[in-house]
Amino acid sequence: MSNACLIIIGNEILSGRTQDLNLAFLGERLNQIGVRMAEARVIADDTDTIINTINECRAKYDYVFTTGGIGPTHDDITSAAVAKAFGLPLVRDPEALALLQQHYTNPADLNEQRMKMCEIPEGATLIDNPISKAPGYQIENVFVLAGIPVIMQAMYEALKERLVGGDPVKSRTIVAYMGEGVLAKGLGDVQDAHSGIEIGSYPFFRDGKLGTALVLRGVDQNALDTASEAVIELVVSFGAEHFEETSAGS
């Protein structure tokens, strides 16, 4: 599988004022095309931090996505930082400018601050934004996207054909009403016996009852089913109430 990293840029995320919704969307959508989200980082609107994080991640992962910081205000510094990370000049892209001119039919509305959204690293490829027209862009394996979820999602739909993935990861979730500490040893044995399947244990407290969600993930359906049956047998051996949870995600 290909792998990816998401860099979430924004002081408002770190302060808690804004809740990030982009990680869940991208993680699920990338998984559908066989690209695994291997890491996500939340960083401040700081030029050096953005430069260092992008350069580290683009060398480590097949794909890097950034969200946030490409708007018209003084604290939208992502594009300038990305240009510096690649050692490229920041230029006013004529295609991006034309898109904004079409969107803002009153010339007075396309002020100098909004023109900032036309500035991208020289040579970058635009990513369509059908909602507000100010584009994202791709430079090598880095995709620079808006932070507003509805716009980021539209940009992803525009760029997804550029990504090369593999077999999507499938999942099964076994919910058992018992503490994970009781299951720990047996679950470790199941993991050792099914090394091609990732098994996660996630405790919860619902309706006054303690339980554990056991999530199995892998690309091979047969291997996933075999490992899942072993987990179910383990839970049954303790006589615990359990069921298999069905969800669209993984």
N, C-alpha and C positions, 0 to 999 in steps of 0.2 A: 504494500500500500504506500501511496504517497502520504506525507505528513505535513502538518501546517501549524502555524503559531498565530495567535491573535494578540495584537498590541492595542489595548484600549487606552486612549490618550485623553486626559481631561482632569483638571483639578476638581470639577464638580462631581466626578465619579468617586474620587478619593475622599472627598468631604462627606459623602453620603447624601448630598442634595439631590443627585440624579441616580436612579437605579439603572444599571446596565441591563439591556435586554438583548444585546447583539451576540453575546457568546452562545447562548442557548440556541439561537436561530442558526448561526454559522456552524456550530458543532453538529447539529442534526442534519443540515443540508449537505455539508461536506461529507458526512458519513454515508449519505445516500449515493454518492458518486465514488465512494472508496477512497476518500481522503480523510485521514485521521487527524483530529485536532489533538495535538500532542502537548501543547502548552498555551497558556494565556497569561498575559501580564497587564497590570493596570499601572500606568505611569503618569507623572505630572506633565503639565504644559511647560516643559523646560527643554530648551534647545539641545543642550549637551546630553541630557537623558534620552531624548528621542533619537538623536544620532547614534549614540552608543548602543541602544537597544535594537534599533533597526539593523545596524551592521552585525551585531552578534547573532541575531535571529535569522537574517537572510543567509548567513553562512552555514547555519545549522539545520534549517528546515527547507523542504521543497517549496513551500509557499508561505508567505507572510502577509497577513492582512492587518491594516491599521484602521481604527475608527476614531473619528473626532478630530477637531482642529483644522478643518478646511473651509470654514465659513468666512465672513467678511470683517470680523472684529479684530481688535488689536491682539487679543490673546489666542487667535487662530494662527498658530505658528508651525503647524505640521508640515505644510508644503515646503516652507523655507528650510526646515530641518532635514527633510527627506533629500532635498537638493544637495545640501551640504554633506549628508551621509554618502551620497554617490559622487561627490566632487563635481557637480554639474551646476551651471547657472540656472537661476529661476527666471523663466521667461513668460511673457504674456502670450498665451497660445491663441492663434487666430481662429481656430475652430471653436475653442471654448468661448471666445469672445462673441463669435457669431451666434452661438446658441443662446447666450444671455441677451444679446440684442433682439433676438426673435421673441424671447420670453418677456422682456421688459419693453413693451411697445411704446411707452412714453419715455423718451430719451432721458428725461430728468430723473427717472427712477433708477437708471443705471449709473449710480454715483461711483465715485472713486473707491469707496469701501467695497461695494459689490464687485467692482472690476478686479479686486484682489482674488476673487474666486476663479479667475481665468489664468492665474499664475501657477505654472507647474514646472517641474524639472525638465530641462531641454531634452527632447527625444522621447518623453514618456507617451504612452498610448492612452487615449481617453477611454473612460468607462461611462457609458450612457446613464443619465439621470432623467427618467421620463417625468418626474414629479416637479422638481424645481429647476431643472435644466443645468444647474452648475455641476459639472462632471466630476467624477473621481478619475483616477488614472492608475496605470500599471507601469512600473519600471522594473525590468528584469522579473524577478520572482516576488516582487512586493506590490500589493494592491492597496491603494490608499482610498478609503471609503468615508462617507459621511458618518457622523455619530448618531444622527436622528434615525431611530430604528426603521421607520417606514421607507425612508430614502435609502438607507443602507441595504435593506432587503431588495429594493428595486435595482440597485446597482449590482447586487450579487446575481440576480437573474440575468442581467446584461452580460456579466463576465463569465458565468459558469462554464460556458462552452470552451473557454481557454484552458481549463484545468484538466489534467490527466490523472485519473485515479486508478482504482482497481476494484476488486470485489467489495461490495458494501459489507460493513460489519452487521451481523445479525445478533439479536439478543433474546434471552428468556429471563424472566424474573420470577423467582419462587419466594413467596411471602410466608414466613413461619412465625407463629406467636410463641417465641422463646428467645432468651438472651443469646447474643452472639458468642459470649464466653463459653457457653455449653457446647456450641458447635465448632469452636475454634480448631481443636485438634483434628477432628474428622474432616472439616472443611479444608484444612491444610493438606491432608492426605489426598483428598479428591483433586485439589489443584496440582499436586505432584504427579498424579496419575494422568492428568489431562493438561499437559503443559501448553498445548496449542490454544487453549481456551482461557480467557481472562475471567477470573471469578472475584467479584467484589462483595463485601459484606457491609450492610448499612443499617444500623439500629434505628428504631423509631419508637414513638409512644403514641398510640392511637386509641381513642375511646377507652382510656383508662387501662390499656393493656400494652405491655412491652413486647416488642417483636423485632424481627430482623428481615430485611429485604436482601435476598441473595441474587445478584445480577450476574449472569453469564453472558459473555460476548465473544464472538469469533466469526470468521468468514466461512468456515466449513460447517454446513448445516448438520451433517451427520455427526461430526465431532461435538458440535454444540448440543445436539439431542442426547448423545451418550453421556456427556458430562452432566447435563441437566437431570437425567434419570438417576445418576449417582448421588446428586445433591438431594433429590427427592427421597431416595432410599435412606439417606442419612437422617433427614428430618423425621421421616416415618419411624425410624428406629428409636427415636425419643418420644414417640407418641404425641407429637405436637400438632396443634391445629395449623393447617397450612392451605395455601391455594396458589395457583399460578396467575400472576397479574398480566393482563394484556394491555399494551400501550403501543402507540405509534412510534415513540422515540426509542433510542438505544443508548 
